[in-house]
Amino acid sequence: MASEKGPATPSAQIVRVLADELAGLPSGTRVASEAEVGRRFGVGRAAARAALGELERRMLVSRVQGLGTFTRRRVDYLVAPGRAPSWSRTLREAGASPRTVVLACDDVALPDDVAGALEVPAGTRGFRLVRRSHIDEMPAAWGVEWLARRLVPELPAALRLEESLDTILRESAGTRPERAWTRASVEPAPEVASEGLGCRPGDPAWLMVSLARDGTDGRPLLFTERWVRADAVRVVLELGQGG
C-alpha cells in the first residue's frame, strides 16, 4: 500500500542530515548559518531557516542571542531528597562543566516576602546576589539569591575566591545547607532574565524557586529564584524512595 505521506520537504531532508551530523559533535560547536545551510543544500533562505528552527525546537541546537547557534547537550539537574542544593555540584555530578559569574552582590534591606521566607524581621540587612551560570561555556541560567548579611558578612570578598555559594555557606558560615523546598515550572522568560540567558524574551525556560535550610538546626539560609534555559537543562524530580 502506498504511503499517504508526500515526499519530504527540503527542510525536513536537511533536518535529517544535520541531526545525524550534529549528534557526533561536542556541545558548544558552532552550527552553520542560514546562508551557509542554503548554499550547501541548494535551497532558499526560508527552507534553511525552517530546518534550523526545527533543530532548535528539538533542542538539538541552541541559539544564543548575538553569538549564533551551537550544538547543545542537555544536562540533568536532579532535585531529590537528601541532595545538597548546590547548582555547581549537581551539574558536575551530571558530567557537565559549570561556571558562574557574579553580576551583582548588593547589601540591601531584604524585601518583606524574602524576609518572611528566611524567617527574619522585615528590614533585616542582607545580600542580593545576581549571577549568570554557564554550562560547557554556554549561557544556561540567570538568577537572584538572597541571604541575611549576618550569615556571611564578607560575602563579596568570599565570592572573589570561591564561586560556589554552597561551599561558602559551609566553610565560612559553618552551616550544612540542604533543600527545604523547590518549585519548578516552565514559564516565558522575562526580559530581565532573557539577557542573562542569551535567549529571546518569551522563550520557554525553567523557573526554579527554592529555599535552603541548615541541616543542623533547620533555620532558613538562602532564598533563590533561578531562570534556566530549557534547552540546556532537563530538570529531574525524584520524590520518595525507589524509582
C-alpha positions in Angstrom: 0.0 0.0 0.0 1.5 3.3 -1.0 2.3 5.8 1.8 -0.2 8.6 2.3 2.6 11.0 3.1 4.1 13.0 0.2 7.8 13.5 -0.4 9.7 15.1 2.4 10.1 18.8 2.2 13.6 20.3 1.6 13.8 21.5 5.2 12.8 18.0 6.5 15.6 16.4 4.4 18.1 19.0 5.7 17.0 18.3 9.3 17.6 14.6 8.9 21.1 15.1 7.5 22.1 17.8 10.1 20.7 15.9 13.0 22.8 12.9 12.2 25.9 15.1 11.8 25.4 17.2 14.9 24.9 14.1 17.1 28.6 13.4 16.9 29.8 16.9 17.7 30.8 18.2 21.1 28.5 20.6 22.9 29.2 24.2 22.0 30.2 23.6 18.4 29.1 26.4 16.2 26.4 25.4 13.7 26.3 26.7 10.1 24.3 29.8 9.5 21.1 30.0 7.4 23.1 31.3 4.4 25.7 28.5 4.8 23.0 25.8 5.0 21.2 27.3 2.0 24.4 27.2 -0.1 25.3 23.7 1.0 21.9 22.2 0.2 21.0 24.4 -2.7 17.8 25.8 -1.0 16.5 29.3 -0.3 16.8 31.2 3.0 13.2 30.2 4.1 14.0 26.4 3.8 17.3 26.8 5.6 15.6 28.9 8.4 12.9 26.3 8.8 15.5 23.5 9.1 17.5 25.3 11.8 14.3 26.3 13.6 13.2 22.6 13.7 16.6 21.6 15.1 16.2 24.3 17.8 12.7 23.1 18.5 14.0 19.6 19.1 16.7 21.0 21.4 19.5 19.7 19.3 20.9 23.2 18.8 20.8 26.3 20.9 20.5 29.8 19.7 22.5 32.4 21.8 21.5 35.9 21.0 24.3 37.9 19.5 26.6 34.9 19.2 25.0 32.4 16.9 23.7 28.8 17.0 25.5 26.0 18.7 25.2 22.3 19.4 23.9 21.7 22.9 24.0 18.7 25.2 21.2 18.9 27.8 22.3 18.1 31.3 20.1 16.5 34.0 19.6 18.7 37.1 18.4 16.3 39.8 16.2 17.6 42.6 15.8 14.9 45.2 15.6 14.4 49.0 18.9 14.3 50.7 20.9 16.1 47.9 22.7 19.3 48.7 21.1 22.3 47.0 24.3 23.1 45.1 23.9 24.2 41.5 27.6 23.6 40.5 28.0 20.3 42.4 24.8 18.9 40.9 25.9 19.7 37.4 29.4 18.4 37.9 27.9 15.1 39.2 25.9 15.0 35.9 29.2 15.3 33.9 28.9 19.0 33.0 31.5 21.8 33.4 29.6 24.7 35.2 31.0 28.2 35.6 29.2 31.0 37.4 29.8 34.8 37.0 28.8 37.3 39.7 26.9 40.2 38.2 26.0 42.0 41.5 26.3 41.4 45.2 24.4 44.3 46.9 23.9 45.0 50.6 20.2 45.7 50.9 17.2 45.6 53.2 15.6 42.3 52.5 12.1 42.6 50.8 9.3 41.6 53.1 8.5 38.4 51.2 12.1 37.3 51.2 12.5 38.2 54.9 9.4 36.1 55.6 10.8 33.1 53.7 14.1 33.4 55.6 12.2 33.9 58.9 14.0 37.1 59.8 12.4 40.5 60.7 11.3 42.8 57.9 14.1 45.2 57.0 16.9 42.9 58.0 20.1 43.6 56.1 21.0 41.0 53.6 22.7 40.4 50.3 21.0 40.3 46.9 23.3 38.2 44.7 22.7 38.2 40.9 24.6 35.5 39.0 24.8 34.1 35.5 25.7 30.4 35.1 27.3 28.7 32.1 27.4 25.0 31.2 30.3 23.9 29.0 30.9 27.7 28.4 27.4 28.4 27.1 24.8 30.5 29.0 22.5 28.3 30.9 21.0 30.1 34.0 20.4 33.5 35.5 19.1 34.1 39.0 18.8 36.1 42.1 19.7 34.8 45.6 19.0 36.3 48.9 20.6 35.7 52.3 20.9 37.5 55.6 24.1 39.5 55.9 25.0 38.2 59.3 25.4 34.7 57.8 28.5 35.7 55.8 29.3 39.4 56.3 32.3 39.1 54.0 30.3 37.5 51.1 31.5 39.9 48.3 35.1 39.2 49.2 34.5 35.4 49.6 32.9 35.3 46.1 36.1 36.6 44.6 37.9 33.5 45.9 35.2 30.8 45.7 32.3 30.7 43.2 30.3 28.1 45.0 27.9 29.7 47.4 27.2 26.2 48.9 30.9 25.9 49.8 31.0 29.4 51.3 28.0 28.7 53.5 29.6 25.5 54.7 33.2 26.8 55.3 32.6 30.5 56.2 29.2 30.3 58.0 29.6 26.8 59.4 26.3 25.6 58.1 25.1 22.4 56.3 22.8 23.6 53.5 20.0 21.3 52.5 17.0 21.7 50.3 13.8 22.8 52.3 11.6 23.0 49.2 11.7 23.7 45.5 9.1 24.8 43.0 9.8 24.3 39.3 7.7 25.4 36.3 8.2 26.2 32.7 7.4 29.9 32.0 8.1 32.5 29.3 11.5 34.1 30.1 11.1 37.7 31.2 13.2 40.4 29.6 15.3 40.8 32.7 16.3 37.1 32.6 16.5 36.6 28.9 19.6 38.9 28.5 21.5 36.7 31.0 20.2 33.5 29.4 21.1 34.7 25.9 17.6 33.8 24.7 14.7 35.8 23.3 12.1 37.3 25.8 9.2 34.9 25.9 11.3 31.8 25.1 10.3 28.9 27.4 12.6 28.5 30.4 12.5 26.7 33.8 11.7 29.0 36.7 13.1 27.4 39.9 12.2 28.9 43.2 13.8 27.3 46.3 14.7 27.7 49.9 17.7 26.1 51.5 18.0 25.5 55.3 20.6 24.5 57.7 20.6 20.7 58.1 21.9 21.1 61.6 19.3 23.4 63.2 16.7 23.9 60.5 17.0 27.6 60.1 16.4 29.1 56.6 19.7 30.1 54.9 19.1 31.0 51.2 16.1 32.0 49.0 16.7 31.6 45.3 14.8 32.5 42.1 16.7 31.0 39.1 15.7 31.0 35.4 17.2 28.1 33.5 17.3 27.5 29.7 15.1 24.6 28.9 17.4 23.6 26.0 20.4 23.5 28.5 19.0 21.6 31.4 16.5 18.8 32.0 15.1 19.3 35.5 14.5 15.8 37.0 12.4 15.5 40.1 12.8 12.4 42.4 10.2 12.0 45.0 10.1 9.3 47.7 12.1 6.1 47.6 12.9 3.8 44.7 12.0 4.6 41.1 
